[in-house]
Structure formats: C-alpha cells, structure tokens
C-alpha cells in the first residue's frame, strides 16, 4: 500500500545562517521511494550528507531571508513485521557492535535514572514481552497532549508529568528499553492517521531475529498507537530527537508555516 506524502514549511533567517534539514523519506530495502520531489528556496550553499546509521540523508545549507521547503513523495512500504511479544532479547555481549551505543543514556533519554522503576514494574517479563508491557503502560499512564512539552522536555520530565506528544512517548519507551539492556533508537517518520498531522516519532528496539540464529533486527514500536509500522515511512534514526530533528538551525531563525499530509492508497 503506497503512501502519498507531502510536507511544507517556511522559516526566516535574518543573517546568513547554516541549517541542517532532514525531512525526506529514506530509500531502504523495507521501503521503496517510488517518486520524490524536493523544492528549496535560494541557498548560499547546499550539500547532502549521510544521516545516522546510513538511513536517509540530511541537507546542509546556508541561506538568508525568507526560506521555503516543499516536499512530496510516494513510498511503497514493504516491511516484514514480527510478533514482538514472542521475540527474545540478546545479552549485551551478543549484540552487533553498531547497536551497543543505543544502550547508553542520551540527551533526552535518562535510562539510568529509570532503572529501579523499570526493574520493579516490568521485571516479570523479558525481551519483546517486556517491550509490549512498557508500550501498554505508557499508552495508559501518559496523556497525549499537543503543546504540553517543549524542545527541552526529557523522558524523565515526561515520566514525572505524565503527558507529552509523540517525541516524548518515544523518549520514554527508549529510556525504558535501555534501562532493560535492550538497544533502542528514535525514529522520525511519516505515517497516516497521526493527529494532528505532522512529522511523527516512534521507537525501534533491537531484539533477537528467529530467522537469523544468533542475530537480531530492529522493530518499530509506537506507544501513541497512531502509527502502524506496516504503513510508516522512515525519515531517519538517532539516539533521541536531537539526532534526527527535521530542522536544526545554527543560529537564530523565525519559524513560519508548517503542513504535513500523509495518506495511504487503497
């Protein structure tokens, strides 16, 4: 089922300023970008750079004045989904080297501070079954409340305040998973059914892959319940939102209009 994606946003830079953008759906074995069109305002410099884990690309540009970004794409998602509850966790010594960094605390995900709670609340289960229980706990205990958090809000803040948006739900699940010695990373994505329509965020966890003895694979988990992994297009991944923001400005900027639309074709 192809996804039709469109995104548009504007901003203003009063002086020549560097900006890092990541908003294009990634070309991956699990999702094929059938067509894509990116339109940008006038730039003083423009380069494409590889994003984290070689998933997607970033646009590094320098511009001044009013700037508009327009993007449209059609993406065929062909992701193989597993029953996460049936998957086992890998011990840290069994993990591929590239996943080990996703066990550690990061700017927004203070896993160490949540270890005691995680051990007490979810200690009766292991692996994917524990991840599912964590997802259910977050969905039940944390209120999805647009406008309730800021770019400074961390997983610990959300855990205490019990409200947030998709990035906060993802951060809490990531922190819980890492507190259980399960690698977890942040995923920015497009998905139909997100309310309000916007760039979306969810988590991916690394669990044993029954098809690959001794190996593992990444699996999407959305604690908000809004995104179906079978109909979700990845933009990029990172340790948390700081790694994969759709827009990072190295200076001052005034953000303007913003519109995202994602529909699934029958």
Beta strands, then each sheet from edge to edge (+ up, - down):
strand 1: 2-21
strand 2: 31-40
strand 3: 45-50
strand 4: 57-77
strand 5: 143-144
strand 6: 163-164
strand 7: 184-191
strand 8: 200-208
strand 9: 216-221
strand 10: 232-238
strand 11: 247-250
strand 12: 254-264
sheet 1: 2+ 4- 1+ 11-
sheet 2: 2+ 4- 1+ 12-
sheet 3: 2+ 4- 3+
sheet 4: 5+ 6+
sheet 5: 9+ 8- 7+ 10-
end
